[in-house]
Each structure stands twice: as C-alpha cells, then as structure tokens.
Amino acid sequence: MTTAAEFFGDPEVLDELVVLYGADVVSALVPAVMGMLVVREATASMDEKQRIFRTDLRYATLAVFRWIGDPAKMDRYLDQIMNEGIDTAQKKFPAVTAFLDGRFDQFFQEICAAFHIPESG
C-alpha cells in the first residue's frame, strides 16, 4: 500500500496538484498584486494596468510555486501552512472535523444511512 507521503512526493502527482489547486494559489495572490499595482501605477491607462497586472501575477505565481518546491523554505512555515490548510478543509468538508475528533466511523455510518448506501468492508 502506498503512503500519503509517497503518493504526494511523486513528481507526477505534484504536477497534477498544481493544475488542480493552482487556481486557489492565484486567487490568494490576486488581491495583493492588484493592491500593489493600484498604488504603484496610479497614472497608467487601464489597458496598461491590465497588462502589468497579468505580468505581475504571472511572476508572483511562479515565485510562489518555486518557493513551495524548495524544502528548506517550506519547512520553516510548514506547521503554520498545515494548520491553516486543515482549518480551511474543516470548513469545507465535515468529514475532516469528524476524523480529527475521532468520530469518522460514526460520521461515515450516518452518511451511508442518509444516502441509503450499504457500508462496505
């Protein structure tokens, strides 16, 4: 059986994760890039601002992905990033909270019953 570490450490899996979750990273960068641009380029035309925005966003996105790929840098912030990610996952997926609280089996049984799905295993 493959462990999560082996699975997510596979370069092909990492390539797929960037495609799946890259938009989430970009969405977090957009407000910062936009805010800096508004202050820095107050006199530029709207077309010029749009061009600069896309260029800056591209640079910022690539910089973040390169940073994520550097284990030495990532390790400094890994606990904080994991905690924030777990908090976000808990807000989106009740199963995560149930798992962390030690109630996943009960949660799974309730879900199966609610959708009339026979439990396997």
C-alpha positions as CSV (number, residue, x, y, z in Angstrom):
1,M,0.0,0.0,0.0
2,T,1.3,3.5,-0.9
3,T,1.6,6.0,1.9
4,A,0.4,9.6,1.5
5,A,4.0,10.8,1.7
6,E,5.0,8.5,-1.2
7,F,1.9,9.5,-3.2
8,F,2.3,13.2,-2.8
9,G,6.1,13.0,-3.2
10,D,5.7,11.7,-6.7
11,P,6.6,14.4,-9.2
12,E,3.8,13.4,-11.5
13,V,1.3,13.8,-8.6
14,L,2.7,17.2,-7.7
15,D,2.3,18.3,-11.4
16,E,-1.3,17.3,-11.2
17,L,-1.9,19.0,-7.9
18,V,-0.6,22.3,-9.3
19,V,-3.2,22.0,-12.1
20,L,-6.0,21.2,-9.5
21,Y,-5.1,23.7,-6.9
22,G,-3.1,26.3,-8.7
23,A,-6.2,28.5,-9.2
24,D,-6.6,28.6,-5.4
25,V,-3.0,29.9,-5.1
26,V,-3.6,32.5,-7.7
27,S,-6.8,33.6,-6.1
28,A,-4.9,34.3,-2.9
29,L,-2.3,36.4,-4.8
30,V,-4.7,38.5,-6.9
31,P,-5.7,41.0,-4.2
32,A,-2.1,41.6,-3.2
33,V,-0.9,42.0,-6.8
34,M,-3.8,44.2,-7.6
35,G,-3.3,46.4,-4.5
36,M,0.4,47.0,-5.1
37,L,-0.4,47.8,-8.8
38,V,-3.0,50.4,-7.9
39,V,-0.6,52.2,-5.7
40,R,2.4,51.8,-7.9
41,E,0.8,52.6,-11.3
42,A,-1.7,55.3,-10.5
43,T,-1.2,57.2,-13.7
44,A,-1.1,54.2,-16.1
45,S,-4.1,53.7,-18.5
46,M,-6.5,50.8,-17.8
47,D,-5.1,48.8,-20.7
48,E,-1.6,49.3,-19.3
49,K,-2.7,48.3,-15.8
50,Q,-4.3,45.2,-17.1
51,R,-1.1,44.2,-18.9
52,I,1.1,44.9,-15.9
53,F,-1.4,43.1,-13.6
54,R,-1.1,39.9,-15.7
55,T,2.7,40.2,-15.9
56,D,3.0,40.8,-12.1
57,L,0.5,38.0,-11.3
58,R,2.4,35.5,-13.6
59,Y,5.7,36.4,-11.8
60,A,4.1,36.2,-8.3
61,T,2.5,32.8,-9.1
62,L,5.7,31.3,-10.5
63,A,7.7,32.7,-7.5
64,V,5.2,31.0,-5.0
65,F,5.4,27.7,-6.8
66,R,9.2,27.8,-6.9
67,W,9.1,28.7,-3.1
68,I,6.8,25.7,-2.4
69,G,9.2,23.5,-4.3
70,D,12.1,24.5,-2.0
71,P,12.0,22.1,1.0
72,A,14.3,24.4,3.1
73,K,11.9,27.3,2.7
74,M,8.8,25.3,3.0
75,D,9.9,23.6,6.3
76,R,10.1,27.0,8.1
77,Y,6.4,27.6,7.6
78,L,5.1,24.1,7.2
79,D,3.3,23.8,10.5
80,Q,1.5,27.1,10.1
81,I,0.6,26.2,6.5
82,M,-0.7,22.8,7.6
83,N,-2.8,24.3,10.4
84,E,-4.3,26.9,8.1
85,G,-5.0,24.2,5.4
86,I,-6.6,21.9,8.0
87,D,-8.8,24.7,9.2
88,T,-9.9,25.5,5.7
89,A,-10.5,21.8,4.9
90,Q,-12.7,21.6,8.1
91,K,-14.8,24.4,6.9
92,K,-15.4,22.8,3.5
93,F,-15.6,19.1,4.5
94,P,-17.4,18.0,7.7
95,A,-15.6,14.6,7.3
96,V,-12.3,16.2,8.2
97,T,-13.7,17.5,11.5
98,A,-15.2,14.1,12.3
99,F,-11.9,12.5,11.5
100,L,-9.9,14.9,13.7
101,D,-12.4,14.5,16.5
102,G,-12.2,10.7,16.3
103,R,-15.7,10.4,15.1
104,F,-15.1,9.4,11.5
105,D,-16.6,5.9,11.7
106,Q,-19.8,7.3,13.2
107,F,-19.8,10.1,10.6
108,F,-19.4,7.6,7.8
109,Q,-22.2,5.4,9.1
110,E,-24.5,8.5,9.3
111,I,-23.7,9.5,5.7
112,C,-24.2,6.0,4.4
113,A,-27.6,5.8,6.2
114,A,-28.6,9.3,4.9
115,F,-28.0,8.3,1.3
116,H,-29.1,4.6,1.7
117,I,-25.6,3.4,0.8
118,P,-24.6,0.0,2.1
119,E,-21.4,0.1,4.1
120,S,-18.6,-1.9,2.5
121,G,-15.9,-3.7,4.4
